[in-house]
């Protein structure tokens, strides 16, 4: 049986010029996999790709998943592309993130290399999300403790992105958006309906909110029973989906998630210490931004702080990044200064932050900010550039430059796509 199968594979390779190109990549990958098999007793081969007959459901499902990825990437822009890049689990030919995937997507600039996706049945998905703790046990380590034991859908991913960029003053507004019947609680149907509307509008709807709401509501009603269980659904509404949450539950979840992500970013640079350097603070601040003078700003900061470096603690770090979630209010305060013809000094900056957002920034943080954005050394803030860079930072990578669509795929991923395509083509001939 095996010999017959490989004869057919070799026959396809010899009869197709494009397949012969795949064979070059295949031999390279095969040599690597064989060496790993012989030299490492504990190594296991990738489980996603199974070489089977071209008419099998495995090849069909893999190809369908790839088609779905392409549709999502083209339909929903940067957020959809990022979800596809970081999601590692497939259930019913739909992509899902694990809690670990989500954290990596908002902290790391690029996903880690991986071989395909982990495919789960509905039963396996149920077992996975059954490990989700109840709302009462939500904590600053909620996503980290779950690690890979959970599922997050694309609409929930969009919701979580909204959560991490909301100022605390906006938490109540977000809750009221879910509470469509205004009874001070949110049930599962309300949560799912708003999620569908969110997805449609993110995908570039025509602005007809009533039509979007009606379509989303109908979709929830007709497909609710077939929905794949997810971590957020179980956490908010219980395994049977009958529980509800109130504003206090919602506030706790949002506040803990924001703090968890900020703490993770701080720990990446602090390496277990209580402080990070001002240079590391600048690198965190300028990540995911389009600042053209990033290295120049860091060099300027390094030269000025080399002798008097104090370090930045986690409370200082947290206060600053909670402040930039309130940029709109802060921008209004800055405009008042510019309209009066006044330049923005350090004391003005601190006062504007306090008045508009309620946050107290330390003198060291303010001095660091001015060193980063004060290019001419006059100790006045270039507030236009500051606001532009901070808006990019809040979006966490969704302002990335457009990638070339003609970029060639390399390695294992290109090889698997080529194999699937050629098997389907040969089966239809």
N, C-alpha and C positions, 0 to 999 in steps of 0.2 A: 504493500500500500504506500509506504513512505517512498520507496524507490520510484514507483509510478508517478507519484506527485512531483518529485524533483525533476523527473524527465520532462514533465509538462512545463515546469518552470523554465528549464533550460531551453525548451523548444520556443517558448514565448520570447525569451531573451534573444535568441538567434534570429527571430523573424521580425523584430521591431528595433529600428534604429534608436528611438527614444528610450526603449527599455534597456538597450546596451549602455546608454549613458547612466541609467540608474544602477546598472550592474557594477560600474566603477565605484560608486559610492557604497554599494552593497558589500562588495568585497572588502573595502576598507573597514566598514562597520563590523562585518563578519569576523575579520581578523582580530579586531579589538575585543569583541565579545568572546571569541574562542580563547584568547589569551587570558581574559579575566576568569573564564570558566576553569582553565587548567591550573592557574596560579593561586586562585583564591577559593578555598573550600566553602566559605560562607557567602559567596556572591550568588545572587539570584538574577536571572535575566528579566528585562522589562516585561510586565504582564499584559500591557494593553494590546500590543501588536501580535497577532497570532496568524501565521501564514496558513491560510485555508483556501478552499476553492473559491473562485471569483463569484459564484452565485450564492455564497453563504451569507447569513444575516450579520456576521461579524464585520465583513467588508462593507456591507450596505450601511450598517449603523455607524461605522467609523467615518465613511464618506458623508453621511447625513450630518454628523456632528461637525465636520469641517465646513459643510455648507452653512450650517447654523451660525458658526463662528464668523464666517465672512459676512453674512447678513447683519449680524449684530454690530460688527466693526464698522460697516458702511452706514448703518442706520442711526446709530446713537453717538457717533463721534468719539471724543477722547475718553469719556467715562466708560463707554462700551468696550473700547479697545483695551483699556486698562483692566476691566473685569475679565475679559477673555485671556489676557496675558497672565493674570495671577490665579484664576480659578483652576482647581486641580481635580474636581470631582464631577462625574457625569451620572445623572439618574434620568432614565427614560429619554436619552438623547438630549438632555438639557444640562447646561453647565451650572455648577454651584461652587461657591467658595466655602472653605472651612474658616473657622474663626482665625486660625493662624494665617491663612491666605489674606484675609481682610487686613489684619495688622500689618503684614508685609507690604500690602498694596499702598498703604498710606504713609509708611515710613521709608521704604526702600524705593530707589529710583527705577530699578529694573528687577524683574522676577529672576529667581534662581533657575538654573538649567534643570530640566526635568524630562523624563521619557513619558510622553503622553499623559493621560488622565486615569484616575482611579474610577472604574465603573461599578456602580452599586445598583442593586435591585431595590424596589420599594421596601421590602422587608428589611434589607440591610440598612436603608436610610432610617427606618423607624427605630432600629436598634441603636443607631448612631445618635440620633437626637434625643433618645430616651435618657441620655446622660446629662441633659441640660438641667441646671439647678432652677428652682422656683424663683419668682421675683423677690421674695423675702431674703434670698441669699445673694442677691446681686452685690458685687464688690468691685474694688479697684483692680482686681485681677480676673474679672469675669472671663474675658476673651483669652487671656493667657492661660488660665486654668483649663479651659476647654481644649485649647491647642487645636488638634485636628479632629476632635470629636464633636462635629456639628456641621450644619449646612446653612448657607446664606444665599438666597436667590438674588437675581439681578435687581429686582425692585427693592428688596431689603438693603442691598448694597447702596443704591441711590439714597435711601432713607438715612443710612448710617453716615454717608458723606455729608448729608444735610446737618446731621446731629453735631458732627465734629467742628463745623464752621459757624454754628449758631452762638451768639452771645447769650449769657444767662437770662438777660432781659427778654430774649425772644423765645425762651422755652415755653412760656405760657401760650404764646401765639401759635407755636407749632402744635401744642396739645389741642388747642381749639380747632385747628384744621382737621384733626382726626375726629374730634367729637362733633360729628355732623348733626346729631339730634339734640345737642346742647344739654345733655343730662349729666354732665360732669364726669362721665366714665366713657371708656372706649372699649368696644367689643371687637371680636375678630373680623366681622364683616366690614366694619368701619375702617379698620386697619388695612384690609385687603383692597377695598375700593380706592382709597386714597393712593395706595401703592401703584395700582394700575393707572390712575390718572397721572401720577408722577412720571411713570415710565413713558406714557404716550406723549406728554409735553416735552420730556427730555429728548425723545426721538424726533422732535421737530414737528409738532402738530400745527394745525392751521389756526389755533386760537379759539376754536369753538368749544368752550368749556362744558356747556350743557351736553353736547353730543359725546364728548369724551367721558363725562360722568355717567351718562346712560350706558354707553358701551362697556365701561369698566364694571358697572353694577351688574349688568347682564352676564358678563364673563364670570364674575365672582359667584353668582347664583347658579350658573350651569356647570361650573367646573370645580366648585368648592370641595366636593367629595373626592375628586381625583387629584387634588393638590398634593404635591410631594411635601412631607412634613419638614419644617425648618426649625432652626434653633430659636429664632425670635418668636415664632408662633407658639412654640412650647413654653418658652420663658414667660411670655406675656399672658397667654391664655390657657396654659395647662395642656396636658396630652390629649384631653378630649375637646379642647377648643371652646369650652363654655365659660371660662373665667373672664374677668374684665380688669382693666387697670385704671387708676385715677391719676390726677396731676402729680401727687406726691411720688407715686411709682415712676412716672414718666421723668420727672425732674431728677430723681436719684439715678436712673439709668443713663440719662444724657450727661449728667455731671461726672459720673464715674467713668464713662467712656472717654470723655475729653481728658480727664486726669490720667487715665491709663495710658493713652497714646503719648501724652506729654512726658510722663514718667519714663516710658520706653525710650523716647528720643533722648532724654537727658542721660539715661544709663548707658546708651551707646557710646557717649563721649566721656562720661565720668568714670567708667570702668570700676564701679563700686565705691568711688570716693564721694565726698559730700559737695564737691565743687567741680565745675568745668572751667577751662580757661576762657578768657574773652575771645580768643581766636576761634576756639571751638564753638562758642556761642554765635559768632559771626557766620561760621560755616553752616550751622543749623538754620540760622535765619535766612541765609541766601540760597538754601537748597530749593529746588523746583522753581527758581525765579529766572528772569531774563535779564538780570543785571550784567551789562557788558564789562563792567569794571570790577568784577568779583575779586579776582586775584590782586588787583591793584589796591582795593579797599582792605583786603586782609593783610597785605604787606605793610600798608600804612598803619594799620592797627597794631601789628606785631612790633614795628619799630617804636611806636609811642608807648606800648604797654610792657615792653621787655623788662623794665626796671620796677615799675609800680603795679604790676599785675596783682590783683586781689582775688580773682576768681569769682564766679557767679554761682550762687547756691540754687538748689531746686526751687525754693519758694520764690526767689527773684525771677528765675526762668519761667515758672508757671504764671506768675503775675503778668509778665510781658506778653506771653502768647495768649493769655486770656484777653488781654487788652486788644490785640490785633483782630480778634473776632468782633470788635466794636468799631471798626475803622470808619463806618459811615458817620457815626456821631462825632468821632474825632476829627474827621475831615471838615465838618461844619465849623467846629471850634477853630481849626487852622485858618479857614476862609475868613473868619472875622479878623484875625491878625493881618492877613494879607490885604484885606480891604482897607484897613486903617494905615497901611503902608509900613507896618512894623515887620522887621525880620524876626525869625523864630530862634530865640536863644534857649539855653538849657532850662532855665527856670520857667520860661513860657511853655516849653514843651511839657514839663512835669505837671504844670497847672492845667494845661489843656487835657492831658490824659486823665487827671483826677476829676475834673469837672464833667467830662463827657462819658467816662466809663467807670468811674469810681475806683480805679486801680491806682495804688501807690507804687511807682517805680523807684527803685533805689538809685542813688547818685551814680553808682558804678555802671549800672545798666544804661542810664541816660548818657553818660560820658562815652560808653562804648558805641552807642547808636550814632552819636555825633561824629566820632572818629570814622565810622563806616561811611557816612553820607556827606560829611563835610569835606569835599574834595579840595577846596581852596584854602582851608585852614583858618577861616575867619570866625570859627566857633558859632556859626549860624547853620541851621538845618536846611538842606535842599528838600523841602517838604513835598514837592511834586514828584521827585524821584522816589522819596521814601514811601509815599502812598502807593505809587505804582508797583514798587517791588513788594510791599506788604500784601497787596491784593493778589499778586502772583503766588506769594508764599501761602496764603490762606487756601488757595485752590489746589495746592499740593500736586503739581505736575500736569494739570489739565490745560496749561498754556504752552505745552511743549511744541517745538517747531514741527511743521508738517514733515512726516517722513516720506521718503521717496517710495512710491508704490512699485517701482520697477526693481527694487532691491532683491537680489537673488537669495533664496533660502539655502542654507547650508546644513551639512551634518545629518543627524538621524531624522529630524523632522522632514527635511526635503526628500530623503530616501523613502520614508513611509508614505508620503503623499504621492510620490511617483509610483510606488508599488500598487497602491489602491487604484489609482487612475488607470494604469495599464491593465490590471486584472479586470476591471469593469469593461474596458475597451475590448479586451480579448474575448470576454464572455458574450459581448453583443455581436461579434463578428461571425 
